[in-house]
């Protein structure tokens, strides 16, 4: 695979779930990219404090100079969140966090949005943003730092949304009794989690002029997680070893971290989509022909539950909210600018790219 002469500057905005750990590791090991920092949101799979600790650990395992910054602790609307038991799994990295060496370097004191604004103010080259955990931090950048030089954002590559396929909010909610959070979640079959968690922030970002590349479930569903991925990791550096263990635990059928319904690789596909910019067309995991140019908007309203409405042990619930918060829909109004949306991906090329970058040597700092 080709490498660029000068690494591309990138900021990773993440909620530090299992798939984020894999995606961040791929980026840290890819010499085509200079990861300036990881901005953490507490609105997703991990709570903010644990997410920051895990991100600091990844940076040090990867021998990177990237800084880690705290972002938002709560979404800008509602209080949608992953099931508490699911977040506990992520907070502990499937029980692996306590086995890892505690990070030494402290987090950067700047909030995520100030860090991003400072990078945009001082860079001489455009910066890409890899968005893996919703839009709360990026929306805060737009609202809190109106002085930010957004023209220096080359692209925001986003894992999020469902365009022509079902969402995954209800899937997780209804997968096991411990994940059941009621009909607001259990009836939402149209939204993907990263958009659902802060739909108003997603709408805010979609309505900007920043170049966007969306990698939704439509593309992710072509690359499903299997236990084989753990076996693809043959490198023995600390970062690769962690990825191996995470993938093995997540994909072990009957294990405590296995989801009954097969799951895509999610965030690693978005990371590889960004890496595709350094690849010739015949090596791209998401080829130019896999992208549609679509104008999209977001349903950002959520129904209130009627008084006394409670879920029964299994769906259907005793009230039906038809929750569509976080749903993406096409718009024809010229006021809405279109952007790139990946509708497919090549699983064999993804496997090759994954094997190549996860087994690459750690960069020399």
Beta strands, then each sheet from edge to edge (+ up, - down):
strand 1: 8-14
strand 2: 33-40
strand 3: 67-70
strand 4: 127-131
strand 5: 153-159
strand 6: 212-215
strand 7: 291-294
strand 8: 296-298
strand 9: 328-330
strand 10: 339-342
sheet 1: 3+ 2+ 1+ 4+ 5+ 6+ 10+ 7-
sheet 2: 8+ 9-
end
